[in-house]
Amino acid sequence: MDAVVARRGTDWPGRAAFIERNFAAHIQADIDPVSASFIDGSVLNNRPFHEAIAAIHGRPAYRQVDRRLVYIDPDPASSAAAARSDVPGFFATLKGALSDIPRNQPVTDELGWVFGFNDEVRQLNGIIEGARPYIHRLLARILPDPLDAAASADEIRAWREQANAQVAHDAGFAYQGYVRLKLASVRRFVARLIAAMRDAPPRSPLARLIAEIVDAWAAQAGIVYSERESHAIRRETSLAEPVPDWAKFLLAFDVDYRKRRLNFLIEGQNRLYQMVDHARFAGLDPAAIDALKRDFYAGLEVVQRREDVRLFDSATRDLASEIFAAAPSLADARDLRRHARHFVEANAARIGALVDRLAVQIDLNASTRDVDVLLSGLDPRRWPAEARREVLINYLGFPF
């Protein structure tokens, strides 16, 4: 690239930033990207089914679509290829082992994974659709009937909290395990954020240490689920009555839950497209569905940006660098959990201050309020009562 730029007699002002952004792992390993050799990725992965499906997941679709994967063999065998009868020599055998055999392996494993993925999607859709009538009946006790006027954001918040309380009640003993899993997931999220601020690759010694320290800090700070305070999970904002520390932690950092719910609302819009011709949705304009779906995607982008370390100010990143300045020594790495406990004993206040700064700048309360306000703005002139009810049931029924 440098030769091309020089040949053209032009400048590359973003060269240093490009290298820093794309070759961080090489730089951290003291490898100069300028002198490194790179091989085209297709040599290593000629069948990127997983990557293709992951990319599809992030592509908006404003109508219900049936997506198909088409695989084109990059080097099909010639039907006229003559069969070799002679015994291959040393170099031919070596070439076959390193190149020909891997390149000609069948795609059976990848296709099997795709079939399994599709089966899982169908089963999950079946479970959701099977539960839908039950959820409709439960939410009929919460939502007014008929739904003539537009609901305020405060009314939607109250309905949401009633639905969350019903979920906690219905889940019974399984609820405790669910909340503990959520807390573990949120601790991992906080640890990943801090590791990203420190440019620590996943599963690196420093990233593992940060995860252990976050767990140890949470245990010491009492961020542990208490059955006595189980009512706290019904709320998604911490603006009213006092809530326990473990609930505050969930409310501040459960980004994945908000993303899943917005994706679920987007899927709900796809269902509306299929039902727009039903008599009970008479007067519903598909353009209104499009507009709301765009708003859901915009909200999803906002939530996803809250995972980006660039969101956080320099003071927060500096504090993370000060607290987690170095990877564990070889001696400490032999018992990371013990080292993490001792580290927390000496640095609990600074870790707490860092977590508080992260919570303020992520501001998940705003994301939840944004959805409440968005749904309160559904215009009854464009959204018939039954269509608005369907959207609200998707929103309020998601916790079930």
C-alpha positions, -999 to +999 in steps of 0.1 A: +000+000+000+029+024+008+043+017-027+010+024-043+006+057-024+042+067-033+036+058-070+006+080-071+024+108-054-003+113-028-005+113+010-022+088+034-031+110+064-050+082+081-022+056+078-013+055+115-049+053+126-057+026+101-028+004+114-037+011+150-073+002+144-068-030+123-036-044+137-039-039+174-032-076+182+000-074+161+012-043+178+004-057+213+025-088+203+054-065+193+050-075+156+054-047+130+023-049+107+043-032+079+068-062+078+042-090+085+029-113+058-008-119+053-027-146+035-061-141+020-088-154+043-105-175+016-075-199+019-085-206+055-123-205+052-138-213+019-172-220+035-180-190+058-216-201+067-213-189+103-200-155+093-227-151+066-255-159+091-240-135+117-239-107+090-275-114+080-287-110+116-276-073+115-292-064+082-326-047+085-356-061+065-386-040+062-407-069+050-409-106+061-383-123+040-371-159+034-333-157+032-314-185+014-277-193+015-262-202-019-229-220-018-207-218-050-178-242-050-147-220-057-128-248-074-152-275-087-136-308-098-135-313-135-157-342-147-130-350-173-102-352-147-083-384-152-078-407-123-042-412-112-030-447-110+007-441-101+019-439-065+024-402-055+059-391-045+070-374-014+063-338-025+030-348-041+019-364-009+030-333+011+011-310-013-020-332-010-019-332+028-015-294+031-036-282+002-056-306-019-073-327+009-085-297+031-096-278+000-117-308-013-133-317+020-171-319+016-194-293+031-215-318+050-205-305+084-213-269+075-246-279+059-255-299+090-249-269+111-271-248+089-299-274+091-295-275+129-296-237+131-328-236+111-344-263+132-336-244+164-351-212+149-383-231+140-386-247+174-381-214+192-407-197+170-431-226+177-426-221+215-432-184+212-463-188+191-476-215+214-473-192+244-488-162+227-525-170+235-517-175+272-498-142+273-526-124+255-550-136+282-527-124+310-521-090+295-559-086+289-561-081+327-535-052+324-544-034+292-577-015+290-603-027+266-612-010+243-579+007+237-595+039+223-571+066+233-533+068+231-516+057+263-491+080+281-455+070+287-463+067+324-492+044+318-471+021+296-444+021+323-470+011+349-483-017+326-447-029+320-440-031+357-473-050+363-463-075+336-428-079+351-443-086+385-466-113+369-436-129+352-417-131+385-448-146+402-455-172+375-419-183+372-418-196+408-386-212+419-371-209+384-371-171+389-342-172+413-320-191+389-330-167+361-320-136+381-287-152+391-279-160+355-287-124+345-264-111+372-236-134+360-242-122+324-241-086+334-209-090+354-193-105+323-205-075+303-189-051+327-157-071+326-157-071+288-162-033+288-132-027+311-110-052+292-119-034+259-108-001+275-075-017+284-071-033+249-070-067+265-079-094+240-106-119+252-092-148+272-059-130+277-044-130+312-054-094+319-090-100+306-093-131+328-080-111+358-105-083+352-134-108+351-123-124+384-119-090+400-154-079+389-169-111+403-150-106+436-159-069+438-196-078+433-196-104+460-179-080+484-203-051+475-233-073+482-245-074+446-260-108+452-297-118+446-318-118+477-351-136+477-365-112+503-360-084+477-373-103+447-400-077+440-373-052+428-369-070+394-403-060+383-391-024+376-367-013+349-358+021+362-343+031+395-360+065+398-387+058+424-386+037+455-352+025+468-340-007+451-314-032+464-279-030+450-282-062+429-313-048+412-295-014+405-266-034+389-290-052+366-309-020+357-277-002+349-259-029+328-284-054+313-278-042+278-284-076+262-320-077+276-328-044+259-313-056+226-332-088+227-365-070+234-360-046+206-352-074+182-384-091+195-404-059+187-389-059+152-401-095+147-435-084+160-436-058+132-429-086+107-460-105+121-481-074+116-472-073+079-486-108+076-519-098+094-524-064+079-553-077+057-572-091+087-605-074+094-595-065+129-566-044+115-587-025+091-573+009+084-537+000+093-513+014+067-482-007+060-462+026+059-470+030+096-455-004+103-425+006+083-420+038+103-423+021+137-399-006+126-374+020+116-378+036+150-371+002+167-340-003+146-328+033+155-334+024+192-314-008+187-285+011+173-286+035+203-284+005+227-256-012+207-236+020+209-237+018+247-214-012+243-188+008+224-158+019+246-157+052+226-189+061+244-169+066+276-150+098+284-113+100+289-116+102+327-134+069+328-109+052+305-080+067+325-095+053+358-098+019+342-061+021+331-050+031+366-069+003+384-061-024+359-026-013+350-009-047+344-016-083+337-012-108+366+023-121+374+030-157+369+026-163+406-007-145+408-020-163+377-017-197+395-046-186+418-064-158+400-094-160+423-074-155+454-054-127+439-086-110+428-100-111+463-069-095+477-069-069+449-105-060+457-098-056+494-072-029+484-091-012+456-128-017+463-136+020+465-119+028+431-136-002+414-170+010+427-163+045+414-154+031+380-186+010+379-207+040+389-191+060+360-199+033+336-235+031+347-240+069+344-226+070+309-244+039+296-277+053+310-300+024+303-328+041+321-329+065+291-332+036+266-362+021+284-379+055+287-373+061+250-393+029+241-421+039+265-423+074+249-421+059+214-451+036+220-470+063+237-468+083+205-487+058+184-513+079+167-548+063+169-556+079+135-528+058+119-529+029+144-562+012+149-569+000+185-562-037+177-529-029+160-518-008+189-528-036+213-507-060+192-476-038+195-481-033+232-486-070+238-453-077+221-436-051+243-452-060+276-453-097+269-416-100+261-405-109+297-428-140+295 
